[in-house]
Amino acid sequence: MPKSRSVFRCTECGAEQPKWAGRCDACGAWNTLVEEPVSRLGGQSVSRLAVPGQQPIRLTDLQGGAVVRWQTGLAEFDFVLGGGIVPGSVVLVGGEPGIGKSTLLLQCAARLERAGVSTLYVSGEESPEQVRLRAMRLTEDAGGVHVLGETRLEAIVHHAAALGARVVFVDSIQTTYTEALEGAPGNVDCAARLMRFAKEAGPAVFLVGHVTKGGGIAGPRTLEHIVDTVLYFEGEATLDHRILRAVKNRFGSVDEIGVFRMTGAGLEPVPDPAAAFLAGRHTGVSGSAVTALMEGTRPVLVEVQALASKAGFGTPQRVATGLDHRRLAVLLAVLERRGGLSFDALDVFVNVTGGVRLAEPSTDLAVLAALVSSVRDRPVPADAVFLGEVGLGGEIRPVAALERRLAEAARQGFRRVFCSARARGAPEGLELVGMDGIGDLARRLAA
């Protein structure tokens, strides 16, 4: 008979330990070790138990046409997925509580049902009656969506197969448990079994994942490796815009974003994100500069605001929203050393509007332009966009995907682009203002 034993698995990193401890030795997290039974086949060699699986096959012998995708009708959602939902795929959707994950997936389920794609919405955190109340607030007609209030994995798979659902939404994976293991709900085995169900039976599976204080999806990182696509919902609670970002996608480009507007009737796609992020921008005000960043394959124009004021205390403040504060410290040092501007007695505040984060160095020049404009209290040209990476020597370097950024700037009505002197290829009606270093930037903004 098989002998059984138990191991203690960390719910944060997935590491195993032979006995319980208050702190995980692998990741250092406290109170995350959960006991899980593990069956062990005693006295039998692995070779006797091995069962032949699928036979290897050449890639040239595989036949298949183009990937068929199901369209949800939510243009931004389909864009982030790479063109629609791929049958047999597993998608993990994470985000802060209340940001709109369940609302978006319920809207997708309603649209798919109307398009003839059968769906099953599994709610482990809300009762079917609560889901119905949410559906009543939406503009979508969700009456045809099948709802299941269940957390047991075996029951979820059974009902999905019996219903013949082609898209299954599981809200959330952290509440799902399996009878095969006695561990805590939401373990990796549940996701792995749902993945096998999707690959073998063919339905697409969407998993809602909770997030930790740090913003990552709760549980071992193995969960993100198992699934085909990982989507993160981002956005400030005080703003009505939500950003859906693909950080992993086996069927499309990564780092694509979709922009939605949260309304009382659900999430509405924003067809022109660049115009939405620039809405409410005041020209003629110092400390404001516009830049174009690439989110996947999409150029997006955002406004960078800076304010430099006299420090009221001994140590000046450095506050950055939407920008890494360490990057801000580097740019301030470069501007002081190479540009001749002193910030020793000034508080510096930098903000990126719309809840967007600047992660690429191509936006350095816009941050410096906003800082120079604020210190000198002179607005930058209203029709100017700033594109360029700034090095420690004060040099301005060209950026990637310049053509697409310039085309988007021209479409939004901008006429001048401050960039590296080595940049080429401006579209008609757009003037390139080339600069070698930040000294040129200070002089041109003062002119």
N, C-alpha and C positions, 0 to 999 in steps of 0.2 A: 504494500500500500504506500502511496506517496506520503512522505513526511512533510509537515507544515512548519514553517517558521515565520517570524515577524521581523520586519525591518522598520526603521523610523526614517521617513522621507521628508525632506524640507519642502514646504509648499512654495517657497520663494525661488530656490535654485534647482530643486529636484535631486539634490545629493542624498545619498543613503548613509545611515549610520546604524551600527548594531544595537545601540541602546539609546534611551531617551536622554536628552540634555536640554538645558534651558536655552542654549545658544548653538546655532549651526556652525560647525567648524569650517565649512566651505565659504559661505557668504557673510557670516557674522550676524544674521538676523536672529532676533529673540522670539521664543515661543512659536516656532514655525514647524517643529518636528511632529509629524503625525504617524501613528503606527499603522502599517499596512501588512496584511498577511501575504506571504509569498510561498507558493507551493514548490517543493523540491522533490525531484524524482530520485529516490535513493537507490543505490546499487545497480543502476542501469547506465550503460554508456550512452554517450550522445549519438554514436554511429548507429546503434540499434533503434533509436527513436527517430532518426532523421527520415523525413518523408519527402520524396521528390516534389518540387513545386513546378512552376512554369518552366518550359524549355526556353533556352536562349534563342533569339531570332535576330536576323540581320535587319538593320534599319531600312535597307532597300526593299525588303520583303513586306514591309508594313504598308498598307494601303489606307488612304484616308483623304478626304477632301478638305475644304476650308472649314474652320471651326464655326459652328452655328451658335449664335448668341441670342439670348432672349432679351428684348428691349423692355425696360421698365416704363419708358415714357418720361422719366425724370432725366433730362439731358445731362445735367451735371453729374448725377450718380453714374449713368452709363459711361460718361467720359472718363471718370476716375477708374472704373473697372476695366477700361481698355476697349469699350465699344458695347458692353452689355454683359449679361451673366452667362458664363460658360457652363454647360451641363457637366455635372460631376465634380465641380470645383467646390472648395471649402474656403469660406471667407470669414475672417475674424474682424469684428468691428468693436473698437474700444473708444472710451471717452469718459469725461467726468460725469457724475450723476446729474441727471436733469438737462443734459446738453442737447438731447433730441435723438438718441440712438433708436429707442423703441418707436418713436413717432415716425422716423424715416423708414424703418423697415416695415412698419404697418402700412404706410403709404405705398411702398413698393409691392407688398403683397396684394393690396387692393387693385393696383394697376395691372399686375400680372394676371389676376383672376379675370379681369375684364378683357384681357388680351387672349384668354383661353389657356393660360398656363396655370394648372392647379397648384395651390400652395397650402402649406400647413404652418400655422403660427403657434409655436409651443411657448407658453409663458410659465416659467417656474417661480416668478416673483409676484405676479398678479393673477387674480382669478379671471376667468373668461368674462365675468360681468364687468370688471374694471377695464378690460381691454375693449369691451363694447362701448363703455362710456368715453374712452379716448377716441374711438372710431367715430362717435357722434360729433365730435368737435372738428373733425377733419372735413376738408372739402371733397375728399375722395369718398366714393361709395364702397365701403369695405364690408358690405353685408354678405358677400359671397365667400369671404375668407374663412377657412376652417380653423378654429381655435381649440387648442388642447392645453388644459391646465395640468401639467405633469412634470415631474422632476426625475423620474426613473428612466434610465437610458433604454432599458429593454422595452418598456412600453412606448417610448417615443419612436424607436425604430419600427416596432410592430405596426403602430397606427399610420406611420408615414408610408410603409409598404402597402398596407391594406387600402389606404386611400389613393395610392398611386400618385402621391404628391411629387411634382417635378422640382419644386423649390421648398425647402424646409428652413424655417427661422427658429432658432433656439435662443430664448431670452431668459436666463443667461447660462453660459457654460459653467459658471461658478456654482450654480445651484443644482447641476445635474450630477447624479450619482449612479453607480452600477452595483447590482447585487453581487457581482463576482468579487468585489473588493470591499473591505470594511473600512476603508480610509475615508477621509473627509470628501465632501462633494467637490466637483470641479477638478479632479485629477487629470493627468495627461491621458490616462487610459480611455476616459470618456471621449475625448477629442479624437484619439486614434481610432476608436471604433466607429465614430461618426464619419471619419475620413474614409475608412474601408467601406462603410455603407454607401457613401457618395460615389466612390470609384466603381463599386461592383453593381449597384442598382441604378446609378445614373442621375439621381437628383442633385441639384446644387444645395449646399448647406451653408447657412449664415449663422455664425455664432456671435453673440454679444458678450463682450468681456469687460469685467470691472477693471478699474485702474487703481494703482497705488498712489501714495502721496507724491511720489516723484513723477507721476504722469505715465508710467509704464503699465502695461497690462499685468494684472495680478496673476501670480502663479509662476511656475518654472518657465524659463525662456523656450523650453522645448515646445510649448504650445504654439509659439509663433513659427517655429521651424516646421511643424507638422502641416499647417494650413497652406493653401496656395496663395492667398492674398491677405494682407493685413491693412486695415483702414483705421485711421485715427480721426476722431472728431475733435476739432479745436475751436476755441472761441472764448471770449470773455462773457461772463454772466451778465454784465451790464450792457452788452452790445447785442443787436439783433442779428448780426451776421455769424454764420457758422462755416467753418472750413473743414471739408472732408479730404484727408490726405492719404494717399497710398504709399506706405513705406515698404511694402513688398508686394509684388504682383508677378506671378508666373505667366500671365496671359496679357501683359501690357507693360507700359512704362511705369517706373517707380517715381515717386515724388510728384505725381500729378495731383492737382487739387480741384475740388469742386466747391463752389461757393453757394451757400443757401441763406435765405432770410427767414428767421423764425417769426411766425405770425400766430395769431390766435387760432387759425385753421390749419396749422401744420407748417412744414418747411416748404418754401418756394425756391426753386432754382434761380440764381442770378445769372442772366445770360451774358452780361458784360461786367466781369469782376473789376476790370481796370477803372471803368467809370464809377462803379460803386465805391471803390476805395478812395477815389479822388473827390467824391461828392462832399460838399461842404467846405472845400478848400478855399481859403481866402488869399487872393493874390495881393501883393503890395504890403505884406506883413513880413518883417524880418524873421530869420530863423527857420525858414521853410524851404525845402528843396524836394524835388521829385526825382525818383530813380525807377529803373525797370529791372525787376529780378525775374529769373526763370524758375517757374514751378513745374518741374517735369519738362514738358514740351511747350508749355504755355507761358508767354511773357505777361507779367502783371505789373502795372504802374502803381506805386505807392508813394505816399508823402512822408518825408522824414522831418520832424520838428525838433529844434534845439533851442534851449534857453540858457544863456550864461548871465548870471547876475552876481552882484557883490555878495560875498559870503558874510553871513551874520555871526558866525562863530569862528573859532581858531582854525579848524580843519575844514576845508571846502568839501562839499558833498559831490558825489558822482553817482547819478541815478540814471539808469537806462531801462526803458520798457520796449521790448521787441528787439533788443540788441544785446549781445553778450557784453557784460560790463568790463570784461578783460580786453575785448576788442576796442571798446571805447577808451580804455586807459592807454592802449597802444597808439590810437589815432590822436589823442590829446598830446602825447609825448612827441609824436612826429610833427604835429602842427606847431608846437611850441619851439622845438629845436630847428625845424626846417622852414617854418613859415613865419617865425618871428612874433608869434602871439603868445602872451603869457596868461596862464590860467591859475597861477598860484593863489590868487585872492578871489577866485570866482567859483561859485556853485555852478555845476553843469548838469543839465537835465536833457535827456534825449528820449524822444517818443516816436514810435512808428504807428501811424494811424491804422484803424481797421482791425487791430489785433493780429497783424502779420508780424512774423519774426524774420529778421535779416540774418540768414545763415551763410550766404556766399559773399566773398570779398569784393565782388563787382559793385557793391553799394557803398564802398568806403568813401568815394568821392562825394557822394550826396551828403553823407554825415559831416564831412569836413566843410562842404559848402554851407550847410545849415549853421554850423558852429561859427564860421567866419561872418556870415550874415548877421548872426545874433550879437556877436561881440562888437561889430561895427554899426549895428542897428541900421543896416541898409538891406532892403529886400533884394533877392536874386531876381533875374528876369522871369516874368510870369510864363513865358513860352519855352523855358529851358528845362532840359533833362540832364542829369549828371550820371555818367557811367564810367567806372574805372576802379581798378584796384590800386591801393596806395602802399608802397613799400616803405621799409624803415629808412631808406635814404631820401624819402620824399618824392620818389619817382612815381609817375602815373602809368600803369600798365593796361594794355587792352584786355577786353573781356571776351568770353566765349559767347557764341550765338548772337553776335552783334546785329546781324541782319534782321533777325526776328524781333529783337528789342527795338530797333530803329523803326521797323514797320509799324509796330504797335504804338510807338510814340507819335509817329506821323498820323496814324488813324485817330488818335485822341486829340489832335489839333496842336501839338507842339511843333516848333519850328527850329529850335536850336538844341544841339547836343554837345555838352562839354565832356570831352573824353581824351584818351591818349592821342598824341600826335601821330602814332602809327596806325590809327584806325582808318579804315577805308570802306567805301561802299554805301554811302548815304543815299536813301531813296529821294526821288524828286520832291522838292519843296522843303527839304530838311538840310540845315546847315551844320556841318561838323566844326566845332571849335576845338582844335587840337592843342594839347598842353603837354609839356615835358615833365613838369613837376608842380608841386603845390604852390611854389612861388608864383608861377604863372596864374594859378587859380586866384590867389589873393589880389594880384594886379588886375585881372580881368573883372573881378567882382567889384573892385573899387572904381573901375572906369565908368 
